[in-house]
Amino acid sequence: MTNSIHAKHGPSSLKNKEICPHWQNRPGSSEAADEGTKMHEAAEAGRLDGLTPEQIAQVHECLEAVDQIQAEIPGCIRYTELTVDVCGLTFGTADVILLGAHSATLVDYKFGRIQVEDAETNLQGQAYALGVFDLFGVDEVTVVFLQPRCDLRTEHTFTRSADYDRMRDRVATVIEKAEDPNGPYNPHPDNCQYCGAKALCPALTAKAMMVVEKLPERLELPAVMDPLEIAEPDQMALALRLAPVLVEWAKAVKAHALEMVRNGQEIPGYQLKHRSGRRVIKQLEAVWDIVHAEFDLPLEQFLPACSISVTSLEKAVKSIQERGQGAKAVRKLNQLLTAEGLCLTDPDVTYLAKER
């Protein structure tokens, strides 16, 4: 099973930290990360139930590729989800290792939609290769990245004699710099986008202040820009005034950039993409008639797939009451639903709003 313990400087974060030593993983999860984990687990277990048809196709493509590679290695021993130590510097979990007599092949699944760096220069791949060299004592390690959503497969073979020392030095240097709290910051658009520390980054703050200096309405700035270092309430008030200005500036940039591209201009490094709109079910009664008649779906399975807006339900109940009785009916509705445990209230959300 997948190792749930993560290294401080895991192989997957080394490229980001080579660009900027202060880079950090974002806390929590995301829809894309959860999907990737789910597909990795499916590939590990070889079970595709619970996946969408599109996800099944991607996982199946990877499993077929691994089977093909394995068939070409005489006497191959296959390891999945194996934790490897990287020269005592860090560690990580390899998706698949195919071990031959004097060489090994490391396969890494990439289920995302963004192309990863080529296997020859990919620092994550080099880190895993170091771990395989040490774990199995082989002379050659081939690193293979399977990227089914990008329709791409990259691979490169590293040798102990020509590559081991330089790769170890590269990994060690990245980690050494990442351990230095006084090291330089290096803002980079793509790198900063996925950094969990960007809210506290002094280099990004400095760039933001350059934007503020050019805005038509000059705002008074807090004396301290690090959010965690702001101790005085009046200084925090200045920071709260500044925050939405920067947010609105960013929104305006994106909106105008989209308009420019739609009008035929090209913006270096960016391209126009489209995402399908959210599907919405209307006329629930008509939908029920179709699924029940055509697919014989029972009502007890149909209802859990439906969602009810409490506000809309209250309005519907209120609309059929006699004049002056609507509010009373709504109160009774909520009392009945709450008493039966049919209507739950999420915890209150606390936030700061500007006084009017």
N, C-alpha and C positions, 0 to 999 in steps of 0.2 A: 504493500500500500504506500501511497505518497507520504513522504516525511513532512509532518506539519510544522517542524521547527525550521526556521529560516535563518541563514547566516546574516551577520551584520552587513557584510559586503558580498552578497550572493553573486554568482556568475552573471545572472541576468541584469544586474545593475552596474556592472563594471564599465560598460561602454559609456553610460550616462555620467559616471563619476570620473572617467578619463577626460570628458569634456569639461565638467565642473566638479571639483572634489567635494563640494558641499551638497551635491544632489542627494535627495532622499526619496524613498518610495512614498507614494501617497497612502495615507491611512484608509482603512475600510476597504470596500470593494466597489466594483462597477459591473454593469450589465455585460460588458465585453469580457472582463476578467472572469466573471462567474461562468460565462459560456465557455471560455477557454478551459477552465478547470473541469467543467462537465465533460467536454469532449476528450480531454486528456484521460480522465478516469474511464471513459468508455473505451478508449484505445488500449489502456492498460489492462482492463478486464476482458476485452474482446466482446463486450455486450453492448449492443446498440439500441436497446429499448430505452424509451424516454427521450430520444433525440428526434428532432424534426427531420423530414426527408433530406433537406439540404445539409444538415449536420451529419447525418448518416453517410451521405455521399463523400463528404470531406474525410471523415474518420476511416471509412472503408478504403479510400484511395491511399491513405497513409499505411494502413495495415497491409494492403497488397504490395506496396513498395518495399516494406520491411521484409515481407515473406520472399520477395524476389531477390533482395540483397542477401538474405540468409541462405537461399538455395545455391548461391554462387560461392559460398565459403565452405570448403570441405571440413567436416567434423565440427561445425559451428555450435557454440554454446550461446544461448540467448538469455540475456538478463533484461528485466523491465523494472523501471522505477528504482534504480539502484543509487544509493547515496555514495558519492565519491568525495574524497578529501583532496583538496587542491594544494599540494605542497605545504600543508599546514597553515596556509594563509586564509583559506575559506573552504566552503563545501557547498555542494548542490546535489540535486537529484536528476540523474540522467534518464531520459525517457526510455531509450533502448540501447543496449550495448551488445554487439554481435562479436563474439570472441573466436578468433581462429588460432592457428598454431603459433604464429609469430607476429600477428597483427590483430587489430581490432577496429571495428566500425561503430562509431557513436552516432545515433540518429536522434534528432531533436525535432519534435512537432511544433510547427508555428501555425496556429489556427486563426490568427488575426488577418486583417485585410490590408495591413501595411507591410510592404516588403522589408525583410531584414537584411542586414549587411552580408555580403558574400562570405561564404565559409572560410575562404583563405585569410581574411583579415578580421573576421568576427571574433571579438574578445571573449564573449561567452563561450563560443566553440573552442577557443584556445584553452580557456580555463578547464573545461571539461576534458579536453585532450590530455592536459597535464595530469589530471586525476586518473585517467585510464592508463597512461604510461606508468604511473606509480603503482596502481592497484594490480595490474596484470603483468608488468615487466616486459611488455611487447616492444618491438622495434619501430612499428608504424601504427599510427592511428588516423583513420579517415573520419572526418566529421561531415555529416550529411544533415542539411536543413530541408525539411519537407514543408512546403508552403502551399497547400492545395487551393486556398482561396485566391492566391496570386498566380496560380498555375506555374509554379516555379520550384525547382529543386537545385540547390547548390551544394557542392561538395569539394573537399580538399584533403589531401593526404599529408600529414605531418610526420617527420622522422625524428627519432630521439637525438641522433647525432647533429642534425642541422637546425632543429627548431626548439628543442626542449629549453635550453638555457635562455634564449631570447624571449620566449613566451613567459617563462617564469619571472624574468626581470620585468616584463611589461605588467603582469598582474601585480607583482610586489610593489612596483612604483605607484600604480593607481591606488592601492590600499594604503600605502604610506602617506600619500598626499591627502587621502580622504580622512585619515586619522588626525591631521593637523588642523586644529580649529582656527588657526591664524592664516591658513592658506588663502590664496587669491580666489575671488569669485569670477566666474566666466559666463555671463548671461548668453544664452543661445536660444533663439525662438523655439525650435523643435524640442530642445532639451528641457527648457523651463516649463513648457506646456504640461509635462507629465511629472513635474517635481512637486513633492509634498511640502517643500520648505519655501515655496515662492512667496508666500504671504509675509515671511519674515526676512526675506533676502535683501540685504542693504544695497546690492548692485541694482536689483530691479527697482527698489525704492528711489535710487538716484535717477534712474531713467524716467520714472514716473514724474519726478519733480521737474525734469526738463520739459515734460509736456505741460505741466501746470504753469510754468513760467510763461508759456506762449499763449495760454488761454486768455480770451478777451476780459473775463471777469477775474481780477486778481484776488485770490483767497489768502487769508492769513494762514500760514503753515504752523503746525505744531513744532515746538523746539526739538523734540525727539521724534524720529520717524519709525523706529522699531516698535511695532504695536505692543510688544511685551514689556517695553521699557517706559511706556507712557504711564506715569503714576498720578499726575494731577488731573482732577476732573475737568478743569477748564481746557487743558491741553487735549484731553480725549474728545471734548466737544468740537475742537478744531479739526481733529482727525476724522470725526464722524461727518463733518460738513464736507471734507475733502473726498471721502470714499465714493459717494454717489457721483461726484463730478467726473472722477476717473472712469467709473463704470459707464456713465453716459457717453463719455468720449470714445471708449472702446466700442460701444454699440454703434455710434455714429460712423466710426471708421469702417466697421464691417458692412453696414448698410450701404455706404457710398461705394465701397469696393465692389459689392455685388452689382450695383447699378452700372459701374464702369465696365465690368466684364460682360454684362448683358448687352451693353451698347457696343460691344465688339473690341474693347481694349483688352490687352493681355497684361496680367500682373505676374512678374517673374516668381516662379515657385508655387503658384496657385492655379487651380483649375476649377471650373464650374462642375459641380456634381449634383445629383438628384437623389432624393430619398422618398420612398413611397409614403403617402399620407396615411394617417391613422384611420383604420376602418371603424365605422360606427354603425351599430345596429339600431334601426328605427322600427317602429310599429311591431312591438314585441308579440302581439297576438298573431299577426300575420306570419311571423317567423316560426312561432310554435306550430301553426297549422301546417307549414311546409315540412319541418323536421319530423313532426309526428306522423304525418301521412306518408312521406317519402322514405323515411329511415326508421320508422317505428320506435323512435326514441321516447322512453317513458317520461312522464312529467317529473318524477323525482330525480332524474338525471338532467333534465332540462333546466330546472330552477336554479341549481348551484352555479350554472354558467351565466346566470343573469345577475345584473347589479341594479340596485334601487337607490335613487337619490332621495335622501330623507327630506330635503327641502321640497322636491317635486311632489313627493307623497303627501306632505303637509298641505301643499297648495291644492292638490286634488281633493283631499278630504274637506278642506275649508270651502272649496268652491260649491259643494253640494249642500252646505248648511244654510239654515234660515238666517236672515239678516241679523247680525249681532251675536250669532252663536259660533262663528268660525274659530275665534281664539280659544274658546272653551273646548271645542272639538279637538283642536290641535293639541292642547294640553292633555286631554284624555288619551289621545292616540299615543303620545310619547310615554305617558304613565303605563299604559297597557304593554307597549313594546318593551319598555325597560324592565317591567316586572317579570316578563317572560324571558328576559335575556336575549331578546331579538334585536335590540338596538344598543350598540356599545358606543361610548364616546372616547376618542383618542385623548391622550394626555394634553393638557393645555400647552400652547406654544408661547414662550416668553420672548419678547423682542423689544428693542428700543425704537421709538418713533419720535420725530421732531415735534415739539410742542407748537400748537397753533396760536 
